[in-house]
Amino acid sequence: MQKDVDKLLSYLEVKQLDEFNFEGRSPDFPKRIFGGQVLAQALNSAARCVDPKNLVHSMHAYFLRPGDPQKIITFEVDPIRDGRSFITRSVVAKQSGRTIFNTSISFQKKENGLEHQIPIKITSPPENLETDFEFWKRFAKDHPDKAPPPQAHAIERRVVDRRDYINPEPRHPNQKMWFKVLGELGSDPLRHATLLAYISDYSLLSAALLPHPYTSFNPELQLASLDHSIWFHRSFRADDYLLYDIDSPSSCGSRGFSRGSFYTRDGILVASTAQESLMRLRN
């Protein structure tokens, strides 16, 4: 699995062209670039333009156009603010001269202060759950017309209460899943933050579909991520299991709103996310 992790990192840890310009490539996705990839690449670009003593604490992004996985992505970093405690970088991602994504990312020197966290009780350990690879392998065997056999991947996911993709019944808009990078990542906090940014785009949109009798397989739906925010609260390791707890309090105007929280196995909140997604019924 380490080979798969190294390959993923070769895409996410972008190539630096000069002080504020970077270049990223994409794995072969069927139609368009996965949003989490661009989030991770933009974060990796911005972080390499600040002193490593300053750790990322928030990221706010907009997906503006679908990305083409066959084309190079350029990342232009604007050093818009260097404060005594907080540093801000703006990043624009382009393909063929057209902007496909932009984001503002804030970094902070480590500080001590007041701390609290709402407690969470973790009831489903990952070892008791089926992996995505196991599920989709069985699904492809039973429904070869719906999904191809899965490929090995650098990220393991174990869903707590998996939805029925063939006959989706409306249900409460909350889902939980465990994530883990299947390889050694070392101690660099930027590498772990880059991979969490990548993982953070998984399943936020699907949570907003849970109250409705639709899944991403349904051709009646046009689906896309519109914007995305991440807040990094505490240090963590992406090569240890993290629980992603997602809910969707609302959908309206062909947009679904979702929120997510990443917890360690000990129930420590390490990051939070929010996203609006396009959920348009085709006429």
C-alpha positions as CSV (number, residue, x, y, z in Angstrom):
1,M,0.0,0.0,0.0
2,Q,2.9,2.4,0.6
3,K,3.4,2.5,-3.2
4,D,-0.2,3.7,-3.6
5,V,0.3,6.4,-0.9
6,D,3.6,7.6,-2.5
7,K,1.8,7.8,-5.9
8,L,-1.0,9.9,-4.3
9,L,1.5,12.2,-2.6
10,S,3.3,12.7,-5.9
11,Y,0.1,14.4,-7.2
12,L,-0.9,16.3,-4.0
13,E,2.6,17.6,-3.1
14,V,2.8,19.9,-6.1
15,K,5.9,21.0,-8.1
16,Q,7.3,24.4,-7.2
17,L,8.1,26.5,-10.2
18,D,9.3,29.7,-8.4
19,E,8.5,31.5,-5.1
20,F,4.8,31.7,-5.6
21,N,3.9,29.5,-8.5
22,F,3.3,25.7,-8.5
23,E,2.2,23.0,-10.9
24,G,0.0,20.0,-10.3
25,R,-1.0,16.9,-12.2
26,S,-4.0,14.6,-11.8
27,P,-4.5,10.8,-11.7
28,D,-6.8,9.4,-14.4
29,F,-10.4,10.2,-13.3
30,P,-13.2,9.4,-15.7
31,K,-14.6,12.8,-16.3
32,R,-13.3,15.6,-14.0
33,I,-10.9,16.2,-11.2
34,F,-11.9,15.2,-7.7
35,G,-12.5,18.3,-5.7
36,G,-10.4,17.0,-2.7
37,Q,-7.4,16.8,-5.0
38,V,-7.5,20.5,-5.8
39,L,-8.1,21.4,-2.2
40,A,-5.1,19.4,-1.1
41,Q,-2.8,20.8,-3.9
42,A,-3.8,24.4,-3.2
43,L,-3.2,23.9,0.6
44,N,0.2,22.3,-0.2
45,S,1.1,25.3,-2.5
46,A,0.2,28.0,0.1
47,A,1.9,26.2,3.0
48,R,5.1,26.1,1.2
49,C,5.0,29.9,0.9
50,V,5.0,30.5,4.7
51,D,7.4,29.6,7.5
52,P,6.8,26.0,8.6
53,K,6.4,27.2,12.2
54,N,3.0,28.7,11.1
55,L,0.4,25.9,10.9
56,V,-2.7,26.0,8.8
57,H,-5.9,26.6,10.7
58,S,-8.5,27.4,8.1
59,M,-9.3,27.2,4.4
60,H,-12.2,28.6,2.5
61,A,-12.6,27.6,-1.2
62,Y,-14.9,27.8,-4.2
63,F,-15.0,25.3,-7.1
64,L,-15.6,27.5,-10.1
65,R,-15.3,25.2,-13.1
66,P,-14.8,21.4,-13.6
67,G,-11.2,20.4,-13.8
68,D,-9.8,18.4,-16.7
69,P,-7.6,15.5,-15.4
70,Q,-5.7,15.5,-18.7
71,K,-4.4,19.1,-18.2
72,I,-1.8,20.5,-15.9
73,I,-3.1,22.7,-13.1
74,T,-1.2,25.9,-12.2
75,F,-1.4,27.3,-8.7
76,E,-0.7,31.0,-8.2
77,V,-0.1,32.0,-4.5
78,D,-0.7,35.6,-3.5
79,P,1.0,36.5,-0.1
80,I,-1.8,38.9,0.8
81,R,-1.0,39.3,4.5
82,D,1.8,38.6,7.0
83,G,0.8,39.4,10.5
84,R,2.5,38.8,13.8
85,S,0.2,35.9,14.7
86,F,-1.8,35.1,11.5
87,I,-0.6,34.8,7.9
88,T,-3.0,34.7,4.9
89,R,-2.4,33.3,1.5
90,S,-4.8,33.4,-1.5
91,V,-4.5,30.7,-4.2
92,V,-5.9,30.6,-7.7
93,A,-5.9,27.3,-9.7
94,K,-6.0,27.6,-13.5
95,Q,-6.1,25.3,-16.5
96,S,-5.4,26.6,-20.0
97,G,-5.5,30.2,-18.5
98,R,-9.0,29.8,-17.0
99,T,-9.6,29.8,-13.3
100,I,-11.2,26.6,-12.0
101,F,-10.8,27.1,-8.3
102,N,-9.8,29.8,-5.7
103,T,-9.2,29.7,-2.0
104,S,-8.0,31.8,1.0
105,I,-5.9,29.9,3.6
106,S,-4.9,31.2,7.0
107,F,-1.9,30.1,9.1
108,Q,-1.2,30.7,12.8
109,K,1.8,30.5,15.0
110,K,1.1,28.0,17.8
111,E,-0.5,29.6,20.8
112,N,-1.9,28.3,24.2
113,G,-5.2,29.5,25.4
114,L,-8.7,28.5,26.5
115,E,-9.8,25.1,25.3
116,H,-13.0,23.1,25.3
117,Q,-14.7,20.5,23.1
118,I,-18.2,19.0,23.1
119,P,-17.7,15.3,24.0
120,I,-18.5,12.5,21.5
121,K,-19.1,8.8,22.2
122,I,-17.6,6.5,19.6
123,T,-19.7,3.3,19.4
124,S,-18.5,1.6,16.1
125,P,-14.8,0.9,16.0
126,P,-13.3,0.5,12.5
127,E,-12.2,-3.1,12.9
128,N,-15.9,-4.1,13.1
129,L,-16.8,-2.5,9.7
130,E,-16.4,-3.5,6.1
131,T,-13.9,-1.6,4.0
132,D,-14.9,0.3,0.9
133,F,-12.8,-2.1,-1.2
134,E,-14.6,-5.1,0.2
135,F,-18.0,-3.5,-0.3
136,W,-17.5,-2.4,-3.9
137,K,-15.9,-5.7,-4.9
138,R,-19.0,-7.5,-3.7
139,F,-21.3,-4.8,-5.2
140,A,-19.6,-5.1,-8.6
141,K,-20.0,-8.8,-8.6
142,D,-23.7,-8.5,-7.8
143,H,-24.4,-5.5,-10.1
144,P,-21.8,-5.5,-12.9
145,D,-23.9,-3.0,-14.8
146,K,-23.7,-0.4,-12.0
147,A,-20.0,-0.2,-11.0
148,P,-16.7,-1.7,-12.2
149,P,-14.5,-3.7,-9.8
150,P,-12.7,-1.4,-7.4
151,Q,-9.0,-0.6,-7.6
152,A,-6.6,-0.6,-4.7
153,H,-6.3,2.9,-3.2
154,A,-4.1,4.8,-0.8
155,I,-7.1,5.7,1.5
156,E,-9.1,3.1,3.4
157,R,-12.7,4.0,4.3
158,R,-15.1,2.1,6.5
159,V,-18.7,3.3,6.6
160,V,-20.7,2.9,9.8
161,D,-24.1,2.5,8.2
162,R,-23.9,2.1,4.5
163,R,-26.8,3.1,2.3
164,D,-28.6,0.8,-0.2
165,Y,-27.4,2.1,-3.6
166,I,-29.9,0.2,-5.6
167,N,-33.1,1.0,-3.6
168,P,-32.2,4.2,-1.6
169,E,-34.8,4.9,1.1
170,P,-34.9,8.4,2.6
171,R,-33.2,8.5,6.0
172,H,-31.9,10.9,8.6
173,P,-29.1,13.0,7.1
174,N,-26.2,11.8,9.2
175,Q,-23.5,9.4,8.3
176,K,-20.2,8.3,9.9
177,M,-17.1,6.7,8.4
178,W,-13.6,5.9,9.3
179,F,-10.6,7.0,7.2
180,K,-7.0,6.0,7.3
181,V,-4.1,6.5,4.9
182,L,-2.6,3.1,4.2
183,G,1.1,4.0,4.6
184,E,3.7,5.7,6.7
185,L,3.5,9.5,6.4
186,G,6.3,10.7,8.7
187,S,6.0,13.6,11.1
188,D,5.6,16.7,8.8
189,P,2.2,18.2,9.8
190,L,1.8,19.7,6.3
191,R,1.7,16.2,4.8
192,H,-1.0,15.1,7.2
193,A,-3.0,18.3,6.6
194,T,-2.7,17.9,2.8
195,L,-4.1,14.4,3.0
196,L,-6.9,15.4,5.4
197,A,-7.9,18.2,2.9
198,Y,-8.0,15.5,0.2
199,I,-10.2,13.2,2.3
200,S,-12.5,16.0,3.5
201,D,-14.3,16.2,0.2
202,Y,-15.5,12.5,0.5
203,S,-19.2,12.0,1.3
204,L,-20.2,15.6,2.3
205,L,-22.4,15.7,-0.8
206,S,-23.8,12.2,-0.3
207,A,-25.0,13.1,3.2
208,A,-27.2,15.8,1.7
209,L,-28.8,13.1,-0.5
210,L,-29.8,10.9,2.5
211,P,-33.2,12.4,3.1
212,H,-34.1,11.8,-0.6
213,P,-34.6,8.7,-2.6
214,Y,-31.5,9.4,-4.7
215,T,-27.8,8.5,-4.9
216,S,-25.0,9.6,-7.0
217,F,-25.8,6.8,-9.4
218,N,-29.1,8.5,-10.4
219,P,-28.9,10.0,-13.9
220,E,-31.7,12.5,-13.0
221,L,-29.3,14.4,-10.8
222,Q,-26.6,16.9,-11.6
223,L,-24.1,16.9,-8.7
224,A,-21.1,19.0,-7.9
225,S,-19.3,20.6,-5.0
226,L,-19.8,24.4,-5.0
227,D,-17.6,25.6,-2.0
228,H,-15.7,24.0,0.8
229,S,-14.3,25.1,4.2
230,I,-12.0,23.4,6.6
231,W,-10.9,24.4,10.1
232,F,-7.9,22.6,11.6
233,H,-8.2,22.5,15.4
234,R,-5.6,20.1,16.8
235,S,-2.7,18.0,15.6
236,F,-3.4,14.6,14.2
237,R,-2.1,11.8,12.1
238,A,-3.8,10.9,8.8
239,D,-2.2,7.4,8.9
240,D,-4.2,6.7,12.1
241,Y,-7.9,6.1,12.0
242,L,-10.1,9.3,11.9
243,L,-13.8,9.2,12.3
244,Y,-15.6,11.6,9.9
245,D,-19.1,12.4,11.3
246,I,-21.2,14.3,8.7
247,D,-24.7,15.7,8.8
248,S,-26.8,17.8,6.4
249,P,-29.2,20.2,8.2
250,S,-30.7,21.6,5.0
251,S,-31.1,21.4,1.2
252,C,-33.0,24.0,-0.9
253,G,-32.6,26.0,-4.1
254,S,-30.9,22.9,-5.7
255,R,-28.1,23.2,-3.1
256,G,-27.3,20.8,-0.3
257,F,-25.5,22.0,2.9
258,S,-23.3,19.6,4.8
259,R,-21.1,19.8,7.9
260,G,-18.4,17.4,9.0
261,S,-16.2,16.7,12.1
262,F,-13.0,14.6,12.2
263,Y,-12.3,12.8,15.5
264,T,-9.5,10.5,16.6
265,R,-10.3,7.1,18.1
266,D,-10.1,8.8,21.5
267,G,-12.9,11.2,20.5
268,I,-10.7,14.3,20.1
269,L,-12.0,16.8,17.6
270,V,-9.1,17.6,15.2
271,A,-10.9,19.3,12.2
272,S,-14.2,20.5,11.0
273,T,-15.7,21.0,7.5
274,A,-18.6,22.6,5.7
275,Q,-19.7,22.5,2.1
276,E,-22.6,23.5,-0.2
277,S,-23.2,21.2,-3.2
278,L,-25.2,21.5,-6.3
279,M,-28.1,19.0,-6.3
280,R,-30.1,19.8,-9.4
281,L,-32.8,17.6,-10.8
282,R,-32.5,17.5,-14.5
283,N,-35.6,18.5,-16.5
